[in-house]
């Protein structure tokens, strides 16, 4: 019975680690998308500025 509990604890820890890694990866993806959107906005603003001149 003790082995079962230890194995269960190991699986839970592994699951928590993978969830944490997934969340960290998701955060990276979101920040990359945010960066791309920001760049697009800056480029659009620059284009509008050029057209106004």
mmCIF file of the N, C-alpha and C atoms, coordinates in Angstrom:
data_MODEL
# 
_entry.id   MODEL 
# 
loop_
_atom_site.group_PDB 
_atom_site.id 
_atom_site.type_symbol 
_atom_site.label_atom_id 
_atom_site.label_alt_id 
_atom_site.label_comp_id 
_atom_site.label_asym_id 
_atom_site.label_entity_id 
_atom_site.label_seq_id 
_atom_site.pdbx_PDB_ins_code 
_atom_site.Cartn_x 
_atom_site.Cartn_y 
_atom_site.Cartn_z 
_atom_site.occupancy 
_atom_site.B_iso_or_equiv 
_atom_site.pdbx_formal_charge 
_atom_site.auth_seq_id 
_atom_site.auth_comp_id 
_atom_site.auth_asym_id 
_atom_site.auth_atom_id 
_atom_site.pdbx_PDB_model_num 
ATOM 1   N N  . UNK A 1 1  ? 0.831  -1.203 0.000   1.00 0.00 ? 1  UNK A N  1 
ATOM 2   C CA . UNK A 1 1  ? 0.000  0.000  0.000   1.00 0.00 ? 1  UNK A CA 1 
ATOM 3   C C  . UNK A 1 1  ? 0.871  1.260  0.000   1.00 0.00 ? 1  UNK A C  1 
ATOM 4   N N  . UNK A 1 2  ? 1.965  1.213  0.749   1.00 0.00 ? 2  UNK A N  1 
ATOM 5   C CA . UNK A 1 2  ? 2.860  2.366  0.808   1.00 0.00 ? 2  UNK A CA 1 
ATOM 6   C C  . UNK A 1 2  ? 3.444  2.680  -0.564  1.00 0.00 ? 2  UNK A C  1 
ATOM 7   N N  . UNK A 1 3  ? 3.814  1.616  -1.315  1.00 0.00 ? 3  UNK A N  1 
ATOM 8   C CA . UNK A 1 3  ? 4.358  1.812  -2.671  1.00 0.00 ? 3  UNK A CA 1 
ATOM 9   C C  . UNK A 1 3  ? 3.350  2.517  -3.555  1.00 0.00 ? 3  UNK A C  1 
ATOM 10  N N  . UNK A 1 4  ? 2.088  2.109  -3.427  1.00 0.00 ? 4  UNK A N  1 
ATOM 11  C CA . UNK A 1 4  ? 1.024  2.721  -4.234  1.00 0.00 ? 4  UNK A CA 1 
ATOM 12  C C  . UNK A 1 4  ? 0.939  4.220  -3.963  1.00 0.00 ? 4  UNK A C  1 
ATOM 13  N N  . UNK A 1 5  ? 0.987  4.590  -2.688  1.00 0.00 ? 5  UNK A N  1 
ATOM 14  C CA . UNK A 1 5  ? 0.893  6.006  -2.295  1.00 0.00 ? 5  UNK A CA 1 
ATOM 15  C C  . UNK A 1 5  ? 2.104  6.786  -2.826  1.00 0.00 ? 5  UNK A C  1 
ATOM 16  N N  . UNK A 1 6  ? 3.294  6.176  -2.722  1.00 0.00 ? 6  UNK A N  1 
ATOM 17  C CA . UNK A 1 6  ? 4.499  6.840  -3.225  1.00 0.00 ? 6  UNK A CA 1 
ATOM 18  C C  . UNK A 1 6  ? 4.428  7.033  -4.737  1.00 0.00 ? 6  UNK A C  1 
ATOM 19  N N  . UNK A 1 7  ? 3.970  5.994  -5.451  1.00 0.00 ? 7  UNK A N  1 
ATOM 20  C CA . UNK A 1 7  ? 3.827  6.107  -6.899  1.00 0.00 ? 7  UNK A CA 1 
ATOM 21  C C  . UNK A 1 7  ? 2.808  7.171  -7.267  1.00 0.00 ? 7  UNK A C  1 
ATOM 22  N N  . UNK A 1 8  ? 1.721  7.213  -6.529  1.00 0.00 ? 8  UNK A N  1 
ATOM 23  C CA . UNK A 1 8  ? 0.685  8.220  -6.772  1.00 0.00 ? 8  UNK A CA 1 
ATOM 24  C C  . UNK A 1 8  ? 1.275  9.625  -6.588  1.00 0.00 ? 8  UNK A C  1 
ATOM 25  N N  . UNK A 1 9  ? 2.062  9.787  -5.526  1.00 0.00 ? 9  UNK A N  1 
ATOM 26  C CA . UNK A 1 9  ? 2.689  11.086 -5.264  1.00 0.00 ? 9  UNK A CA 1 
ATOM 27  C C  . UNK A 1 9  ? 3.634  11.457 -6.417  1.00 0.00 ? 9  UNK A C  1 
ATOM 28  N N  . UNK A 1 10 ? 4.394  10.461 -6.913  1.00 0.00 ? 10 UNK A N  1 
ATOM 29  C CA . UNK A 1 10 ? 5.304  10.714 -8.043  1.00 0.00 ? 10 UNK A CA 1 
ATOM 30  C C  . UNK A 1 10 ? 4.531  11.165 -9.270  1.00 0.00 ? 10 UNK A C  1 
ATOM 31  N N  . UNK A 1 11 ? 3.420  10.473 -9.564  1.00 0.00 ? 11 UNK A N  1 
ATOM 32  C CA . UNK A 1 11 ? 2.620  10.834 -10.736 1.00 0.00 ? 11 UNK A CA 1 
ATOM 33  C C  . UNK A 1 11 ? 2.039  12.234 -10.599 1.00 0.00 ? 11 UNK A C  1 
ATOM 34  N N  . UNK A 1 12 ? 1.587  12.556 -9.376  1.00 0.00 ? 12 UNK A N  1 
ATOM 35  C CA . UNK A 1 12 ? 1.014  13.893 -9.143  1.00 0.00 ? 12 UNK A CA 1 
ATOM 36  C C  . UNK A 1 12 ? 2.085  14.966 -9.344  1.00 0.00 ? 12 UNK A C  1 
ATOM 37  N N  . UNK A 1 13 ? 3.285  14.711 -8.829  1.00 0.00 ? 13 UNK A N  1 
ATOM 38  C CA . UNK A 1 13 ? 4.376  15.673 -8.992  1.00 0.00 ? 13 UNK A CA 1 
ATOM 39  C C  . UNK A 1 13 ? 4.736  15.833 -10.468 1.00 0.00 ? 13 UNK A C  1 
ATOM 40  N N  . UNK A 1 14 ? 4.785  14.717 -11.197 1.00 0.00 ? 14 UNK A N  1 
ATOM 41  C CA . UNK A 1 14 ? 5.101  14.776 -12.625 1.00 0.00 ? 14 UNK A CA 1 
ATOM 42  C C  . UNK A 1 14 ? 4.015  15.552 -13.369 1.00 0.00 ? 14 UNK A C  1 
ATOM 43  N N  . UNK A 1 15 ? 2.768  15.308 -12.996 1.00 0.00 ? 15 UNK A N  1 
ATOM 44  C CA . UNK A 1 15 ? 1.649  16.021 -13.624 1.00 0.00 ? 15 UNK A CA 1 
ATOM 45  C C  . UNK A 1 15 ? 1.729  17.516 -13.359 1.00 0.00 ? 15 UNK A C  1 
ATOM 46  N N  . UNK A 1 16 ? 2.037  17.866 -12.114 1.00 0.00 ? 16 UNK A N  1 
ATOM 47  C CA . UNK A 1 16 ? 2.143  19.278 -11.755 1.00 0.00 ? 16 UNK A CA 1 
ATOM 48  C C  . UNK A 1 16 ? 3.296  19.928 -12.534 1.00 0.00 ? 16 UNK A C  1 
ATOM 49  N N  . UNK A 1 17 ? 4.409  19.192 -12.681 1.00 0.00 ? 17 UNK A N  1 
ATOM 50  C CA . UNK A 1 17 ? 5.551  19.714 -13.432 1.00 0.00 ? 17 UNK A CA 1 
ATOM 51  C C  . UNK A 1 17 ? 5.199  19.958 -14.883 1.00 0.00 ? 17 UNK A C  1 
ATOM 52  N N  . UNK A 1 18 ? 4.462  19.016 -15.481 1.00 0.00 ? 18 UNK A N  1 
ATOM 53  C CA . UNK A 1 18 ? 4.110  19.176 -16.890 1.00 0.00 ? 18 UNK A CA 1 
ATOM 54  C C  . UNK A 1 18 ? 3.102  20.313 -17.068 1.00 0.00 ? 18 UNK A C  1 
ATOM 55  N N  . UNK A 1 19 ? 2.185  20.454 -16.129 1.00 0.00 ? 19 UNK A N  1 
ATOM 56  C CA . UNK A 1 19 ? 1.217  21.556 -16.201 1.00 0.00 ? 19 UNK A CA 1 
ATOM 57  C C  . UNK A 1 19 ? 1.951  22.888 -16.094 1.00 0.00 ? 19 UNK A C  1 
ATOM 58  N N  . UNK A 1 20 ? 2.939  22.950 -15.189 1.00 0.00 ? 20 UNK A N  1 
ATOM 59  C CA . UNK A 1 20 ? 3.723  24.177 -15.013 1.00 0.00 ? 20 UNK A CA 1 
ATOM 60  C C  . UNK A 1 20 ? 4.494  24.498 -16.295 1.00 0.00 ? 20 UNK A C  1 
ATOM 61  N N  . UNK A 1 21 ? 5.098  23.463 -16.905 1.00 0.00 ? 21 UNK A N  1 
ATOM 62  C CA . UNK A 1 21 ? 5.845  23.666 -18.152 1.00 0.00 ? 21 UNK A CA 1 
ATOM 63  C C  . UNK A 1 21 ? 4.911  24.141 -19.253 1.00 0.00 ? 21 UNK A C  1 
ATOM 64  N N  . UNK A 1 22 ? 3.728  23.556 -19.306 1.00 0.00 ? 22 UNK A N  1 
ATOM 65  C CA . UNK A 1 22 ? 2.740  23.934 -20.329 1.00 0.00 ? 22 UNK A CA 1 
ATOM 66  C C  . UNK A 1 22 ? 2.319  25.390 -20.135 1.00 0.00 ? 22 UNK A C  1 
ATOM 67  N N  . UNK A 1 23 ? 2.071  25.771 -18.886 1.00 0.00 ? 23 UNK A N  1 
ATOM 68  C CA . UNK A 1 23 ? 1.663  27.140 -18.593 1.00 0.00 ? 23 UNK A CA 1 
ATOM 69  C C  . UNK A 1 23 ? 2.772  28.113 -18.978 1.00 0.00 ? 23 UNK A C  1 
ATOM 70  N N  . UNK A 1 24 ? 4.021  27.730 -18.696 1.00 0.00 ? 24 UNK A N  1 
ATOM 71  C CA . UNK A 1 24 ? 5.157  28.593 -19.034 1.00 0.00 ? 24 UNK A CA 1 
ATOM 72  C C  . UNK A 1 24 ? 5.263  28.733 -20.549 1.00 0.00 ? 24 UNK A C  1 
ATOM 73  N N  . UNK A 1 25 ? 5.082  27.619 -21.263 1.00 0.00 ? 25 UNK A N  1 
ATOM 74  C CA . UNK A 1 25 ? 5.119  27.649 -22.726 1.00 0.00 ? 25 UNK A CA 1 
ATOM 75  C C  . UNK A 1 25 ? 4.011  28.520 -23.283 1.00 0.00 ? 25 UNK A C  1 
ATOM 76  N N  . UNK A 1 26 ? 2.830  28.402 -22.693 1.00 0.00 ? 26 UNK A N  1 
ATOM 77  C CA . UNK A 1 26 ? 1.683  29.184 -23.141 1.00 0.00 ? 26 UNK A CA 1 
ATOM 78  C C  . UNK A 1 26 ? 1.959  30.672 -22.944 1.00 0.00 ? 26 UNK A C  1 
ATOM 79  N N  . UNK A 1 27 ? 2.589  30.998 -21.821 1.00 0.00 ? 27 UNK A N  1 
ATOM 80  C CA . UNK A 1 27 ? 2.931  32.392 -21.527 1.00 0.00 ? 27 UNK A CA 1 
ATOM 81  C C  . UNK A 1 27 ? 3.890  32.929 -22.586 1.00 0.00 ? 27 UNK A C  1 
ATOM 82  N N  . UNK A 1 28 ? 4.877  32.093 -22.983 1.00 0.00 ? 28 UNK A N  1 
ATOM 83  C CA . UNK A 1 28 ? 5.828  32.495 -24.021 1.00 0.00 ? 28 UNK A CA 1 
ATOM 84  C C  . UNK A 1 28 ? 5.108  32.763 -25.334 1.00 0.00 ? 28 UNK A C  1 
ATOM 85  N N  . UNK A 1 29 ? 4.184  31.854 -25.703 1.00 0.00 ? 29 UNK A N  1 
ATOM 86  C CA . UNK A 1 29 ? 3.433  32.005 -26.958 1.00 0.00 ? 29 UNK A CA 1 
ATOM 87  C C  . UNK A 1 29 ? 2.610  33.286 -26.923 1.00 0.00 ? 29 UNK A C  1 
ATOM 88  N N  . UNK A 1 30 ? 1.953  33.529 -25.806 1.00 0.00 ? 30 UNK A N  1 
ATOM 89  C CA . UNK A 1 30 ? 1.127  34.739 -25.679 1.00 0.00 ? 30 UNK A CA 1 
ATOM 90  C C  . UNK A 1 30 ? 1.988  35.991 -25.805 1.00 0.00 ? 30 UNK A C  1 
ATOM 91  N N  . UNK A 1 31 ? 3.170  35.981 -25.180 1.00 0.00 ? 31 UNK A N  1 
ATOM 92  C CA . UNK A 1 31 ? 4.027  37.168 -25.260 1.00 0.00 ? 31 UNK A CA 1 
ATOM 93  C C  . UNK A 1 31 ? 4.555  37.349 -26.683 1.00 0.00 ? 31 UNK A C  1 
ATOM 94  N N  . UNK A 1 32 ? 4.816  36.235 -27.389 1.00 0.00 ? 32 UNK A N  1 
ATOM 95  C CA . UNK A 1 32 ? 5.246  36.339 -28.789 1.00 0.00 ? 32 UNK A CA 1 
ATOM 96  C C  . UNK A 1 32 ? 4.148  36.941 -29.651 1.00 0.00 ? 32 UNK A C  1 
ATOM 97  N N  . UNK A 1 33 ? 2.911  36.455 -29.453 1.00 0.00 ? 33 UNK A N  1 
ATOM 98  C CA . UNK A 1 33 ? 1.776  36.990 -30.222 1.00 0.00 ? 33 UNK A CA 1 
ATOM 99  C C  . UNK A 1 33 ? 1.607  38.475 -29.920 1.00 0.00 ? 33 UNK A C  1 
ATOM 100 N N  . UNK A 1 34 ? 1.733  38.836 -28.655 1.00 0.00 ? 34 UNK A N  1 
ATOM 101 C CA . UNK A 1 34 ? 1.610  40.232 -28.237 1.00 0.00 ? 34 UNK A CA 1 
ATOM 102 C C  . UNK A 1 34 ? 2.659  41.092 -28.930 1.00 0.00 ? 34 UNK A C  1 
ATOM 103 N N  . UNK A 1 35 ? 3.892  40.551 -29.009 1.00 0.00 ? 35 UNK A N  1 
ATOM 104 C CA . UNK A 1 35 ? 4.978  41.273 -29.662 1.00 0.00 ? 35 UNK A CA 1 
ATOM 105 C C  . UNK A 1 35 ? 4.666  41.486 -31.143 1.00 0.00 ? 35 UNK A C  1 
ATOM 106 N N  . UNK A 1 36 ? 4.156  40.440 -31.805 1.00 0.00 ? 36 UNK A N  1 
ATOM 107 C CA . UNK A 1 36 ? 3.815  40.543 -33.227 1.00 0.00 ? 36 UNK A CA 1 
ATOM 108 C C  . UNK A 1 36 ? 2.729  41.588 -33.451 1.00 0.00 ? 36 UNK A C  1 
ATOM 109 N N  . UNK A 1 37 ? 1.709  41.568 -32.605 1.00 0.00 ? 37 UNK A N  1 
ATOM 110 C CA . UNK A 1 37 ? 0.613  42.532 -32.729 1.00 0.00 ? 37 UNK A CA 1 
ATOM 111 C C  . UNK A 1 37 ? 1.141  43.945 -32.539 1.00 0.00 ? 37 UNK A C  1 
ATOM 112 N N  . UNK A 1 38 ? 2.033  44.112 -31.567 1.00 0.00 ? 38 UNK A N  1 
ATOM 113 C CA . UNK A 1 38 ? 2.620  45.416 -31.295 1.00 0.00 ? 38 UNK A CA 1 
ATOM 114 C C  . UNK A 1 38 ? 3.426  45.898 -32.501 1.00 0.00 ? 38 UNK A C  1 
ATOM 115 N N  . UNK A 1 39 ? 4.206  44.988 -33.098 1.00 0.00 ? 39 UNK A N  1 
ATOM 116 C CA . UNK A 1 39 ? 4.997  45.344 -34.278 1.00 0.00 ? 39 UNK A CA 1 
ATOM 117 C C  . UNK A 1 39 ? 4.095  45.757 -35.431 1.00 0.00 ? 39 UNK A C  1 
ATOM 118 N N  . UNK A 1 40 ? 3.025  44.995 -35.645 1.00 0.00 ? 40 UNK A N  1 
ATOM 119 C CA . UNK A 1 40 ? 2.084  45.329 -36.720 1.00 0.00 ? 40 UNK A CA 1 
ATOM 120 C C  . UNK A 1 40 ? 1.493  46.708 -36.507 1.00 0.00 ? 40 UNK A C  1 
ATOM 121 N N  . UNK A 1 41 ? 1.136  47.001 -35.249 1.00 0.00 ? 41 UNK A N  1 
ATOM 122 C CA . UNK A 1 41 ? 0.546  48.302 -34.928 1.00 0.00 ? 41 UNK A CA 1 
ATOM 123 C C  . UNK A 1 41 ? 1.552  49.414 -35.215 1.00 0.00 ? 41 UNK A C  1 
ATOM 124 N N  . UNK A 1 42 ? 2.818  49.200 -34.810 1.00 0.00 ? 42 UNK A N  1 
ATOM 125 C CA . UNK A 1 42 ? 3.851  50.214 -35.047 1.00 0.00 ? 42 UNK A CA 1 
ATOM 126 C C  . UNK A 1 42 ? 4.063  50.435 -36.540 1.00 0.00 ? 42 UNK A C  1 
ATOM 127 N N  . UNK A 1 43 ? 4.096  49.323 -37.295 1.00 0.00 ? 43 UNK A N  1 
ATOM 128 C CA . UNK A 1 43 ? 4.276  49.443 -38.744 1.00 0.00 ? 43 UNK A CA 1 
ATOM 129 C C  . UNK A 1 43 ? 3.100  50.181 -39.372 1.00 0.00 ? 43 UNK A C  1 
ATOM 130 N N  . UNK A 1 44 ? 1.898  49.872 -38.931 1.00 0.00 ? 44 UNK A N  1 
ATOM 131 C CA . UNK A 1 44 ? 0.704  50.543 -39.460 1.00 0.00 ? 44 UNK A CA 1 
ATOM 132 C C  . UNK A 1 44 ? 0.759  52.031 -39.139 1.00 0.00 ? 44 UNK A C  1 
ATOM 133 N N  . UNK A 1 45 ? 1.168  52.358 -37.926 1.00 0.00 ? 45 UNK A N  1 
ATOM 134 C CA . UNK A 1 45 ? 1.270  53.770 -37.541 1.00 0.00 ? 45 UNK A CA 1 
ATOM 135 C C  . UNK A 1 45 ? 2.309  54.485 -38.390 1.00 0.00 ? 45 UNK A C  1 
ATOM 136 N N  . UNK A 1 46 ? 3.436  53.826 -38.637 1.00 0.00 ? 46 UNK A N  1 
ATOM 137 C CA . UNK A 1 46 ? 4.495  54.426 -39.436 1.00 0.00 ? 46 UNK A CA 1 
ATOM 138 C C  . UNK A 1 46 ? 4.013  54.653 -40.872 1.00 0.00 ? 46 UNK A C  1 
ATOM 139 N N  . UNK A 1 47 ? 3.246  53.676 -41.392 1.00 0.00 ? 47 UNK A N  1 
ATOM 140 C CA . UNK A 1 47 ? 2.711  53.783 -42.752 1.00 0.00 ? 47 UNK A CA 1 
ATOM 141 C C  . UNK A 1 47 ? 1.757  54.988 -42.827 1.00 0.00 ? 47 UNK A C  1 
ATOM 142 N N  . UNK A 1 48 ? 0.895  55.132 -41.816 1.00 0.00 ? 48 UNK A N  1 
ATOM 143 C CA . UNK A 1 48 ? -0.037 56.253 -41.782 1.00 0.00 ? 48 UNK A CA 1 
ATOM 144 C C  . UNK A 1 48 ? 0.713  57.579 -41.691 1.00 0.00 ? 48 UNK A C  1 
ATOM 145 N N  . UNK A 1 49 ? 1.781  57.604 -40.908 1.00 0.00 ? 49 UNK A N  1 
ATOM 146 C CA . UNK A 1 49 ? 2.577  58.825 -40.798 1.00 0.00 ? 49 UNK A CA 1 
ATOM 147 C C  . UNK A 1 49 ? 3.187  59.196 -42.140 1.00 0.00 ? 49 UNK A C  1 
ATOM 148 N N  . UNK A 1 50 ? 3.705  58.188 -42.865 1.00 0.00 ? 50 UNK A N  1 
ATOM 149 C CA . UNK A 1 50 ? 4.302  58.440 -44.171 1.00 0.00 ? 50 UNK A CA 1 
ATOM 150 C C  . UNK A 1 50 ? 3.278  58.968 -45.153 1.00 0.00 ? 50 UNK A C  1 
ATOM 151 N N  . UNK A 1 51 ? 2.049  58.438 -45.097 1.00 0.00 ? 51 UNK A N  1 
ATOM 152 C CA . UNK A 1 51 ? 1.004  58.886 -46.013 1.00 0.00 ? 51 UNK A CA 1 
ATOM 153 C C  . UNK A 1 51 ? 0.565  60.307 -45.698 1.00 0.00 ? 51 UNK A C  1 
ATOM 154 N N  . UNK A 1 52 ? 0.617  60.697 -44.441 1.00 0.00 ? 52 UNK A N  1 
ATOM 155 C CA . UNK A 1 52 ? 0.183  62.034 -44.050 1.00 0.00 ? 52 UNK A CA 1 
ATOM 156 C C  . UNK A 1 52 ? 1.199  63.095 -44.474 1.00 0.00 ? 52 UNK A C  1 
ATOM 157 N N  . UNK A 1 53 ? 2.464  62.715 -44.584 1.00 0.00 ? 53 UNK A N  1 
ATOM 158 C CA . UNK A 1 53 ? 3.511  63.701 -44.910 1.00 0.00 ? 53 UNK A CA 1 
ATOM 159 C C  . UNK A 1 53 ? 3.439  64.183 -46.331 1.00 0.00 ? 53 UNK A C  1 
# 
